[in-house]
Amino acid sequence: MTASASLQPTLYLTELDVTRLERIASRAPANGIAEMLDDILARAAIVPPEAIPQDVVTMNSSVRCALEGDPVPRQWTLVYPDNADFEAGRISVFSPVGQALLGARAGETVSYRLPDGREQRVTVLELSYQPEANGQFTL
């Protein structure tokens, strides 16, 4: 299944994640993060952490994924901007790929736009770790 930014399925967020994302957006309204958060929240279902399906990429999830045209799968963890470090595999939820991965399911291919305008596709091969599936509801 392919999803574009405007057609992505509902994503699951916990109240804690929403609170954290809103706090980040309020600290940096001039750089477009508030608009990105609005886009994320427009397709979000806010649920208790134990109600999130175990195959859904959530905040602090680690995923093995394949970028279209890249022969080697990558291991990424979806994090808040302050913890992002691309070289270490920690992808900001507010990056183009981070926004696309949030809410994606294992086996799903999602699309996003690179800063130069080109479209990139990434397939979630598996979730190696999801906090909610492991009973960690405050990460």
ZINOR-V854360 format. One record per residue. RES is the residue in one letter. PHI is phi as a letter, one per 30 degrees, with the letter a starting at -180 (* if undefined). PSI is psi in whole degrees, 0 to 359 (none if undefined). OMEGA is omega in radians with two decimals (NA if undefined). Layout:
# ZINOR-V854360
res=RES phi=PHI psi=PSI omega=OMEGA
res=RES phi=PHI psi=PSI omega=OMEGA
This chain:
# ZINOR-V854360
res=M phi=* psi=133 omega=3.12
res=T phi=c psi=140 omega=3.12
res=A phi=b psi=137 omega=3.02
res=S phi=c psi=173 omega=-3.07
res=A phi=e psi=323 omega=-3.09
res=S phi=d psi=346 omega=-3.08
res=L phi=c psi=8 omega=-3.10
res=Q phi=d psi=146 omega=3.12
res=P phi=d psi=168 omega=3.07
res=T phi=e psi=138 omega=3.06
res=L phi=c psi=156 omega=-3.10
res=Y phi=c psi=130 omega=3.05
res=L phi=b psi=145 omega=3.03
res=T phi=d psi=162 omega=3.10
res=E phi=e psi=322 omega=3.13
res=L phi=d psi=316 omega=3.11
res=D phi=d psi=318 omega=3.13
res=V phi=d psi=315 omega=3.13
res=T phi=e psi=314 omega=-3.14
res=R phi=d psi=316 omega=-3.14
res=L phi=d psi=320 omega=3.10
res=E phi=d psi=322 omega=3.10
res=R phi=d psi=317 omega=3.12
res=I phi=d psi=315 omega=-3.12
res=A phi=d psi=324 omega=-3.13
res=S phi=d psi=335 omega=3.12
res=R phi=d psi=337 omega=-3.03
res=A phi=b psi=57 omega=-3.06
res=P phi=d psi=340 omega=-3.05
res=A phi=d psi=348 omega=-3.06
res=N phi=c psi=15 omega=3.06
res=G phi=i psi=358 omega=-3.12
res=I phi=d psi=324 omega=3.13
res=A phi=d psi=319 omega=3.11
res=E phi=d psi=320 omega=3.10
res=M phi=d psi=318 omega=3.13
res=L phi=d psi=319 omega=3.09
res=D phi=e psi=318 omega=3.11
res=D phi=d psi=318 omega=3.13
res=I phi=d psi=312 omega=-3.09
res=L phi=d psi=332 omega=3.14
res=A phi=d psi=334 omega=-3.14
res=R phi=c psi=15 omega=-3.06
res=A phi=c psi=144 omega=2.92
res=A phi=c psi=120 omega=-3.13
res=I phi=c psi=117 omega=-3.02
res=V phi=b psi=163 omega=3.01
res=P phi=d psi=148 omega=-3.07
res=P phi=e psi=327 omega=-3.12
res=E phi=d psi=350 omega=3.13
res=A phi=c psi=358 omega=-3.11
res=I phi=d psi=126 omega=3.10
res=P phi=e psi=146 omega=-3.04
res=Q phi=d psi=349 omega=-3.13
res=D phi=c psi=13 omega=-3.09
res=V phi=c psi=134 omega=3.08
res=V phi=d psi=121 omega=3.11
res=T phi=b psi=178 omega=3.09
res=M phi=e psi=137 omega=3.14
res=N phi=i psi=13 omega=3.03
res=S phi=d psi=147 omega=3.02
res=S phi=c psi=132 omega=-3.08
res=V phi=b psi=147 omega=2.95
res=R phi=c psi=124 omega=-3.05
res=C phi=b psi=161 omega=-3.13
res=A phi=c psi=123 omega=3.03
res=L phi=d psi=137 omega=3.11
res=E phi=e psi=128 omega=3.12
res=G phi=i psi=357 omega=-3.14
res=D phi=c psi=119 omega=-3.04
res=P phi=d psi=342 omega=-3.07
res=V phi=c psi=122 omega=3.08
res=P phi=d psi=155 omega=3.13
res=R phi=c psi=152 omega=3.06
res=Q phi=c psi=117 omega=-3.12
res=W phi=b psi=151 omega=2.99
res=T phi=c psi=130 omega=-3.13
res=L phi=d psi=118 omega=-3.02
res=V phi=b psi=170 omega=3.01
res=Y phi=d psi=154 omega=-3.04
res=P phi=e psi=321 omega=-3.11
res=D phi=d psi=339 omega=-3.13
res=N phi=c psi=1 omega=-3.08
res=A phi=d psi=140 omega=3.06
res=D phi=a psi=95 omega=-3.04
res=F phi=e psi=316 omega=-3.12
res=E phi=d psi=330 omega=3.13
res=A phi=c psi=3 omega=3.10
res=G phi=i psi=16 omega=3.11
res=R phi=c psi=110 omega=-3.01
res=I phi=c psi=129 omega=3.12
res=S phi=d psi=138 omega=3.08
res=V phi=d psi=338 omega=3.14
res=F phi=c psi=3 omega=3.01
res=S phi=d psi=161 omega=3.13
res=P phi=e psi=315 omega=-3.14
res=V phi=d psi=325 omega=3.11
res=G phi=d psi=316 omega=3.10
res=Q phi=d psi=322 omega=3.13
res=A phi=d psi=322 omega=-3.10
res=L phi=d psi=327 omega=-3.12
res=L phi=d psi=119 omega=3.14
res=G phi=j psi=350 omega=3.10
res=A phi=d psi=157 omega=3.14
res=R phi=c psi=155 omega=3.07
res=A phi=e psi=132 omega=-3.12
res=G phi=j psi=350 omega=-3.09
res=E phi=d psi=146 omega=3.02
res=T phi=c psi=129 omega=3.13
res=V phi=b psi=156 omega=-3.13
res=S phi=c psi=152 omega=3.05
res=Y phi=a psi=165 omega=3.14
res=R phi=c psi=133 omega=3.02
res=L phi=d psi=161 omega=3.14
res=P phi=e psi=332 omega=3.14
res=D phi=d psi=4 omega=3.07
res=G phi=j psi=347 omega=3.12
res=R phi=d psi=147 omega=3.08
res=E phi=d psi=138 omega=3.11
res=Q phi=b psi=144 omega=3.09
res=R phi=c psi=142 omega=3.11
res=V phi=b psi=137 omega=3.12
res=T phi=c psi=129 omega=3.07
res=V phi=d psi=107 omega=-3.13
res=L phi=d psi=317 omega=3.11
res=E phi=a psi=156 omega=2.98
res=L phi=c psi=117 omega=3.09
res=S phi=d psi=338 omega=3.14
res=Y phi=a psi=135 omega=3.00
res=Q phi=b psi=122 omega=-3.08
res=P phi=e psi=314 omega=-3.08
res=E phi=d psi=322 omega=3.12
res=A phi=d psi=338 omega=-3.14
res=N phi=c psi=12 omega=3.09
res=G phi=i psi=15 omega=3.13
res=Q phi=c psi=94 omega=-2.99
res=F phi=c psi=0 omega=-3.10
res=T phi=c psi=13 omega=3.10
res=L phi=d psi=none omega=NA
